[in-house]
Amino acid sequence: MSSTIGFRKAVGVCFVLLYLAVGVPLWYKLTNIYRAPLPSQYIESLHDNVFQDVHMVIPVYLKSDLYKFPDLHDAVQVQVNHLLNTREHDVAWSLQVLQYDEKLMKGLEEAGDDVYMVDLVLDESCGFVPGFGTKHVTVLYDDESVATNDLPFFVAQTLVEHVFGMEWDVFSNYWNRTQNSVAVLYKPDIHISISLLNGGSQPVSWEIDEVLKEYFTPFRQFITSLVNFTVDTSIIYHNDLNLHSLNNSAEVSVSDLSHHIDLSDLSAMNDFKESSSVNLAIVYPDPEFSPNGLNYIQGHERADDVLHPWNSFIVPQWGVVAINKYPLKKHSVISKEYLKPIVYQFANDMAKLLGLVDINDDFNTPYITVESFKRVMILNNIEKSVETLWSLVKLSKQFQQMSIPKEVMGNVTEALDLRLEIVDLLNNPEKGTDLDWSYALSMSNQLVALTECAFFHGEMVQQNFFPQEHKVAVYLPLLGPLTIVIFLGAVSLFKEVPSTDKTDEDSDEKDVNIDSETEGPELTNEKAEMKHD
């Protein structure tokens, strides 16, 4: 009996040890939430002052073929600093004026790279001519400007207010700047969808491929350092964007178009991987509703003095609608000559849709404008990435039971290191070439991607739907009965020790009584025999 009790105790101890040594660690492992330590204080300091360590330096070189001015760059530098100090800047930036370095320029030319350069040319009057396909600016000066020492100020004014006019306006009013209501959201990859919309059912073909290669491909190549375009084309029948509803109007504004055109079918067709898109819709009216054409289309006259029977309108944050006056005839072929001015106008409007220039401005200095836009986008990406990281920190503090995986911590660390690398490049006056700015923009796009990858990590999003209350509701019905059975069973088992000893004593007394009862009759018989004798 005692051996059975000992065995039961041993089994009970094994169950308790198994519960404590295996069950508890296993439960902790299954319910524990890993929260990687985020650099919250550093991210908060960046959020409080996003550009605290940024001082963008842009090198500019002065070149004079006729007169040699050994100290002109120093004088221009003083005037540039004076002009920049007339405004308070939300983003610290400056120009570093340097003497022309022929060896450096030759090396850049061989590498297909370029820097900002001012060519000083003696002329009868003062003025400047911005470069169209280069970052070189020609400053015209006369002898009087040299004698009166006005040349340094004139060069400085040309640089600050004209060449770097975008930086001058944006960086001095960065936090209160007005958002461009026309431009689409900037992304490094943008999809362009070109559609031919025929309001009728007449079969039609168009020579769009040749036109795109001749007129749009050069624009794509020119702007490839800023954005990468993917293009698709399509022909859609029985759709005139509801333009026939305006046929009774003599004149139509962009506001009228915005209220009447129906873009739902085109928007539903935009099934592509890029998150940002620009559309070009070339629309022909329905011959059933507009047999004589659209009254409000007066034609589009270009520099060739030819009146083209179409008008184009920019639809904010969507694209361009080119509306033709007359419907198509049967078996029409839209020729390359007809499409050329439409695609050419669309390429010009792309500058406004990308935010390179305002809606009322012209794209007169494309090369300089694109370079300035790169710097603005670099800072926008830095700001956007910091805001995303700060949102991640606030989210992690708000949801204490939300998992923060190691991958998130890795993305955050990589993003912060990449940000420092970008800032070092911006602050380095020796890194002011086209390739340097393009590389900085590419890194800033990668920075945004890293922060968004960290914020939208799958495990973090999933944990938001499994709070602590849910875990308790799931595990308590399983762990509660199991714990009660094991521990109450162990307690009752060890309480059996004193009751077991008492039972043994009672058994011994019972055996003694049985022996005495067995011996009694034998003694009585012996006494009876002795008496008889």
C-alpha positions in Angstrom: 0.0 0.0 0.0 2.8 2.4 0.9 4.5 1.7 -2.4 1.3 2.7 -4.3 1.0 6.0 -2.5 4.7 6.8 -3.3 4.1 6.1 -6.9 1.0 8.3 -7.0 3.1 11.1 -5.4 5.8 10.7 -8.0 3.3 10.9 -10.8 1.7 14.0 -9.3 5.1 15.7 -8.9 5.9 14.9 -12.6 2.7 16.5 -13.7 3.4 19.7 -11.7 7.0 19.9 -12.9 5.8 19.3 -16.5 3.3 22.1 -16.1 5.8 24.5 -14.7 8.9 23.6 -16.8 7.2 23.1 -20.1 3.7 24.5 -20.1 4.5 27.9 -18.6 7.4 28.7 -20.9 5.4 27.4 -23.9 2.5 29.6 -23.0 4.8 32.6 -22.5 6.4 31.9 -25.8 3.1 31.6 -27.6 1.5 34.7 -26.0 4.6 37.0 -25.7 4.7 39.9 -28.1 8.1 41.0 -29.4 8.5 44.7 -29.5 11.7 45.9 -31.0 13.1 49.1 -29.3 12.5 52.0 -31.7 14.6 55.1 -31.4 11.6 57.1 -30.3 13.4 60.1 -28.9 15.6 60.6 -32.0 12.6 60.4 -34.3 10.7 62.8 -32.1 13.5 65.3 -32.3 13.5 65.0 -36.0 9.8 65.5 -36.1 10.1 68.7 -34.0 12.7 70.0 -36.4 12.8 68.0 -39.7 15.7 69.9 -41.3 17.7 70.5 -38.2 20.9 69.1 -39.7 20.3 70.2 -43.3 22.2 73.1 -44.9 22.0 72.6 -48.6 25.0 74.0 -50.5 24.9 74.5 -54.3 28.2 75.3 -56.1 28.1 77.8 -58.9 31.1 78.6 -61.1 31.9 82.0 -62.7 33.6 82.2 -66.1 34.8 85.3 -67.9 36.6 85.0 -71.3 37.3 88.7 -71.9 38.1 90.3 -68.5 39.9 88.5 -65.7 38.3 89.2 -62.3 40.5 87.5 -59.7 38.2 88.5 -56.8 34.8 88.7 -58.6 33.6 85.4 -57.1 34.3 86.7 -53.6 32.3 89.9 -54.3 29.4 87.9 -55.8 29.5 85.6 -52.8 29.0 88.6 -50.5 26.1 89.9 -52.5 24.5 86.4 -52.7 24.7 86.0 -48.9 23.2 89.5 -48.5 20.2 88.6 -50.7 19.6 85.3 -49.1 19.7 86.9 -45.6 16.9 89.3 -46.6 14.5 86.4 -46.1 14.0 84.0 -43.3 14.4 80.4 -44.5 12.6 77.4 -43.2 15.3 75.3 -44.9 18.9 76.4 -44.6 20.5 76.7 -48.0 23.3 78.7 -49.7 25.2 79.1 -52.9 29.0 78.7 -53.0 30.4 80.9 -55.8 33.7 79.5 -57.2 36.1 80.4 -59.9 35.9 78.6 -63.2 37.9 75.4 -63.2 38.7 74.3 -66.7 40.1 70.9 -65.6 37.0 70.2 -63.6 34.7 71.2 -66.4 36.5 69.0 -68.9 36.2 66.0 -66.6 32.5 66.6 -66.1 32.0 67.0 -69.9 33.7 63.7 -70.5 31.5 62.0 -67.8 28.3 63.5 -69.3 27.8 65.5 -66.2 27.2 69.2 -65.6 27.2 71.9 -62.9 25.9 75.5 -62.6 28.0 78.0 -64.4 27.7 81.7 -65.2 29.2 82.9 -68.5 30.1 86.6 -68.3 29.8 88.3 -71.7 30.6 91.9 -72.4 27.7 93.6 -74.3 26.2 97.0 -74.9 23.6 96.6 -72.1 23.1 94.4 -69.0 20.9 91.3 -69.0 20.9 87.6 -68.8 20.0 84.6 -71.0 19.1 81.4 -69.2 20.2 78.1 -70.8 17.5 76.0 -72.4 19.2 72.6 -72.4 21.9 73.3 -69.9 22.5 74.8 -66.5 24.7 77.5 -67.9 23.5 81.1 -67.7 24.8 83.9 -69.8 25.1 87.2 -68.0 25.5 90.3 -70.2 27.3 93.3 -68.7 28.7 96.6 -70.0 31.8 98.6 -69.0 29.7 101.0 -66.9 28.6 98.1 -64.6 32.2 97.2 -64.1 33.2 100.8 -63.4 30.4 101.3 -60.9 31.0 97.9 -59.3 27.4 96.8 -60.0 28.4 93.6 -61.7 28.6 91.5 -58.5 25.1 92.5 -57.4 23.7 91.9 -60.9 25.2 88.4 -61.0 24.0 87.6 -57.5 20.5 88.9 -58.3 20.4 86.7 -61.5 21.4 83.6 -59.5 19.1 84.0 -56.5 16.0 85.4 -58.0 16.0 83.7 -61.4 18.2 80.7 -61.7 17.3 79.5 -58.2 14.0 81.2 -58.0 12.1 78.0 -57.1 14.4 77.4 -54.1 14.2 81.1 -53.2 10.4 80.9 -53.0 9.9 77.4 -51.6 12.7 77.2 -49.0 11.8 80.6 -47.5 8.2 79.6 -47.0 8.3 75.9 -46.8 5.8 75.2 -44.1 3.2 77.7 -45.3 3.5 77.1 -49.0 0.4 76.5 -51.0 -0.1 73.0 -52.4 -0.3 72.7 -56.2 -3.9 71.9 -56.9 -3.2 70.7 -60.4 -0.2 68.4 -60.0 -0.6 64.7 -59.4 1.1 63.0 -56.5 4.8 62.7 -57.1 6.1 59.2 -57.4 9.3 57.9 -59.0 7.2 55.8 -61.3 4.1 57.2 -63.0 1.9 55.6 -65.5 0.6 57.4 -68.6 -2.6 56.2 -70.1 -3.5 57.6 -73.6 -7.0 56.8 -74.8 -8.9 57.5 -78.0 -12.6 57.9 -77.2 -15.0 57.6 -80.1 -18.6 58.6 -79.2 -19.9 56.5 -82.0 -19.3 53.0 -83.2 -17.4 53.7 -86.4 -14.2 51.6 -86.6 -11.1 53.8 -86.2 -7.3 53.4 -86.2 -4.6 55.9 -85.3 -0.8 56.3 -85.8 0.0 56.9 -82.2 3.1 54.8 -81.9 5.1 56.9 -84.4 4.0 60.1 -82.8 5.0 59.0 -79.3 8.4 57.9 -80.5 9.0 61.2 -82.2 7.5 63.7 -79.7 7.0 62.0 -76.4 10.1 59.8 -76.1 12.5 62.7 -76.0 10.5 64.2 -73.1 10.6 60.9 -71.3 14.4 60.6 -71.8 14.9 64.2 -70.6 12.9 63.7 -67.4 14.0 60.2 -66.6 16.3 61.3 -63.8 13.1 62.7 -62.1 10.4 60.2 -62.9 10.1 57.0 -64.9 7.1 56.8 -67.2 5.2 53.7 -68.4 2.7 54.2 -71.3 -0.3 52.3 -72.6 -2.7 53.2 -75.4 -6.3 52.1 -76.0 -9.4 52.8 -78.2 -12.8 53.1 -76.6 -16.1 53.2 -78.4 -19.5 54.6 -77.4 -18.0 57.1 -74.9 -17.7 60.8 -75.4 -17.3 61.6 -71.6 -20.8 63.1 -71.6 -19.5 66.1 -73.6 -22.7 66.2 -75.7 -24.5 67.6 -72.6 -22.6 70.9 -73.1 -23.4 71.2 -76.8 -25.8 74.1 -76.3 -23.0 76.2 -74.7 -21.1 78.7 -76.8 -18.1 78.7 -74.4 -16.9 76.1 -71.9 -14.5 76.6 -69.1 -12.4 74.0 -67.1 -14.9 74.4 -64.3 -17.8 73.5 -66.6 -15.9 70.4 -67.9 -15.1 69.3 -64.4 -18.9 69.3 -63.5 -20.1 67.5 -66.7 -17.5 65.1 -68.0 -17.7 61.5 -66.8 -14.3 59.9 -66.2 -15.6 56.9 -64.3 -15.1 54.4 -67.2 -11.5 55.6 -67.7 -10.7 55.5 -64.0 -12.0 52.0 -63.8 -9.7 50.9 -66.5 -6.5 52.1 -64.7 -5.3 48.7 -63.6 -1.6 49.0 -63.3 1.1 48.7 -60.6 2.1 52.4 -60.4 0.3 54.3 -57.7 0.3 57.6 -59.6 -1.0 58.2 -63.1 -1.6 60.8 -65.8 -4.2 60.5 -68.5 -4.6 61.8 -72.0 -8.1 61.4 -73.4 -8.5 62.3 -77.1 -12.3 62.6 -77.5 -14.5 62.6 -80.6 -18.2 63.5 -80.2 -21.0 61.1 -80.8 -22.4 61.7 -84.4 -25.9 60.9 -83.1 -25.9 63.7 -80.5 -23.5 66.2 -82.3 -23.8 65.6 -86.1 -22.5 69.1 -86.8 -19.8 69.1 -84.1 -19.5 70.7 -80.7 -20.4 74.4 -80.7 -18.0 75.3 -77.9 -14.9 74.0 -79.6 -13.4 76.9 -81.4 -10.1 75.3 -82.4 -6.5 75.4 -81.3 -4.1 77.7 -82.9 -0.4 77.1 -82.5 2.8 78.9 -83.7 2.4 77.6 -87.2 -0.8 79.8 -87.6 -2.9 76.7 -88.4 -6.2 76.4 -86.7 -6.6 72.8 -85.5 -10.1 71.6 -84.9 -9.6 70.7 -81.2 -9.1 72.2 -77.8 -7.2 70.7 -74.8 -8.1 71.2 -71.2 -6.1 70.3 -68.1 -8.2 68.3 -65.6 -6.5 68.9 -62.1 -4.8 65.8 -60.7 -6.0 63.7 -63.6 -4.6 64.7 -66.9 -5.5 66.3 -70.2 -8.7 66.1 -72.3 -8.3 66.9 -76.0 -11.8 67.5 -77.4 -12.2 67.4 -81.1 -14.9 69.5 -82.7 -16.3 67.1 -85.3 -17.2 63.4 -85.0 -15.3 60.7 -86.8 -16.4 59.4 -90.2 -16.5 55.7 -91.1 -13.2 53.9 -91.3 -11.3 56.9 -90.2 -7.5 56.8 -89.8 -6.2 59.5 -87.5 -2.9 60.4 -89.1 0.4 61.2 -87.5 0.2 64.8 -88.7 -3.1 65.3 -86.9 -1.8 63.7 -83.6 1.5 65.6 -83.5 0.2 68.9 -82.1 -2.0 67.1 -79.6 0.9 65.0 -78.2 3.2 68.1 -78.3 0.7 70.1 -76.2 0.3 67.1 -73.8 4.1 67.0 -73.3 4.1 70.7 -72.4 1.1 70.2 -70.0 3.0 67.4 -68.3 5.3 70.0 -66.7 2.2 71.5 -65.0 0.7 68.1 -64.1 4.0 67.0 -62.5 4.2 70.3 -60.5 7.4 71.6 -62.3 5.6 74.9 -63.0 2.4 76.5 -62.0 -0.7 76.4 -64.1 -0.1 79.9 -65.6 3.6 79.6 -66.0 5.6 78.5 -69.1 8.2 75.8 -69.2 10.9 78.1 -70.6 13.9 76.8 -68.8 13.3 73.0 -68.5 16.8 72.0 -67.5 17.1 74.5 -64.7 13.5 73.9 -63.6 14.0 70.1 -63.4 17.1 70.4 -61.3 15.4 72.8 -58.9 12.4 70.5 -58.7 14.7 67.6 -57.7 16.0 69.5 -54.7 12.4 70.4 -53.6 11.4 66.7 -54.0 14.4 65.6 -52.0 13.3 67.7 -49.0 9.7 66.7 -49.5 10.7 63.1 -49.3 12.8 63.7 -46.2 9.8 65.4 -44.5 7.4 62.7 -45.6 9.7 59.9 -44.3 10.1 61.6 -40.9 6.3 62.0 -40.6 5.8 58.3 -41.4 8.4 57.3 -38.7 6.7 59.6 -36.2 3.3 58.0 -37.0 4.9 54.7 -36.4 6.2 55.8 -33.0 2.8 57.2 -32.0 1.1 54.0 -33.1 3.5 51.8 -31.1 2.9 53.9 -28.0 -0.9 53.8 -28.4 -1.1 50.1 -28.9 1.1 48.5 -26.3 0.1 45.0 -27.3 1.1 45.6 -31.0 4.1 43.6 -32.2 7.1 45.5 -33.5 9.1 42.8 -35.5 12.8 42.9 -36.0 12.2 43.7 -39.7 10.5 46.9 -38.8 13.4 47.9 -36.6 15.8 47.0 -39.4 13.8 49.2 -41.9 13.8 52.1 -39.4 17.5 51.9 -38.7 18.3 51.6 -42.5 16.0 54.6 -43.2 17.7 56.8 -40.5 21.1 55.9 -41.8 20.0 56.6 -45.4 18.6 60.0 -44.3 22.0 60.9 -42.8 23.7 59.9 -46.0 21.3 62.2 -48.0 21.9 65.1 -45.6 25.7 64.7 -46.0 25.4 64.8 -49.7 23.2 67.9 -49.6 25.5 69.7 -47.2 28.7 68.9 -49.3 29.6 71.7 -51.7 31.7 69.3 -53.7 28.6 67.3 -54.6 26.7 69.6 -56.8 26.6 67.9 -60.2 23.6 66.5 -62.0 24.5 63.0 -61.1 24.8 63.9 -57.4 21.3 65.5 -57.3 19.8 62.6 -59.2 21.4 60.2 -56.8 20.2 62.1 -53.8 16.6 62.0 -55.3 16.9 58.3 -55.8 18.0 57.8 -52.2 15.2 60.0 -50.9 12.6 57.9 -52.9 14.2 54.8 -51.3 13.9 56.5 -48.0 10.2 57.0 -48.4 9.8 53.3 -49.5 11.6 52.1 -46.4 9.6 54.1 -43.9 6.3 53.0 -45.6 7.5 49.4 -45.5 8.1 49.7 -41.8 4.8 51.4 -41.1 2.7 49.0 -43.1 4.4 45.8 -42.0 2.0 42.8 -42.1 2.6 41.6 -38.5 2.0 45.0 -37.0 -1.3 45.5 -38.9 -2.4 42.0 -38.0 -1.8 42.5 -34.2 -4.1 45.5 -34.2 -7.0 43.0 -34.5 -5.8 40.8 -31.6 -5.7 42.9 -28.4 -5.1 41.6 -24.9 -8.8 41.0 -24.2 -9.0 38.7 -27.1 -6.1 36.7 -26.0 -7.6 36.3 -22.5 -10.9 35.2 -24.0 -9.1 32.5 -26.1 -6.7 31.1 -23.5 -8.6 31.4 -20.3 -11.2 28.6 -21.1 -8.2 26.3 -21.9 -5.8 27.2 -19.2 -8.3 27.7 -16.3 -9.6 24.2 -16.0 -6.2 22.6 -16.8 -4.5 24.6 -14.0 -7.3 23.9 -11.5 -7.2 20.1 -12.2 -3.5 19.8 -11.9 -2.9 21.9 -8.7 -6.0 20.8 -6.8 -5.2 17.2 -7.7 -1.6 17.7 -6.3 -2.9 19.3 -3.1 -5.4 16.5 -2.5 -2.7 13.9 -3.2 -0.3 15.3 -0.6 -3.1 15.6 1.9 -3.6 11.8 1.8 -0.4 11.2 3.8 -1.8 11.4 7.4 -5.0 9.5 6.5 -2.9 6.7 5.1 -0.9 6.2 8.4 -4.1 6.0 10.5 -5.5 3.4 8.2 -2.4 1.2 8.7 -2.7 1.4 12.6 -6.4 0.5 12.4 -5.5 -2.5 10.3 -2.9 -3.7 12.9 -5.4 -3.5 15.8 -7.9 -5.4 13.8 -5.4 -8.2 13.2 -4.7 -8.5 16.9 -8.3 -8.8 17.7 -8.8 -11.5 15.2 -5.8 -13.5 16.7 -7.3 -13.3 20.2 -10.6 -14.5 19.0 -8.9 -17.4 17.3 -6.9 -18.4 20.4 -10.0 -18.2 22.8 -11.8 -21.5 22.0 -8.5 -23.6 22.2 -7.7 -22.3 25.7 -11.2 -23.2 26.9 -11.0 -26.8 25.7 -7.7 -27.3 27.5 -9.1 -26.0 30.8 -12.1 -28.4 30.5 -9.9 -31.4 29.9 -7.7 -30.6 33.0 -10.8 -30.3 35.2 -12.1 -33.7 34.0 -9.0 -35.4 34.9 
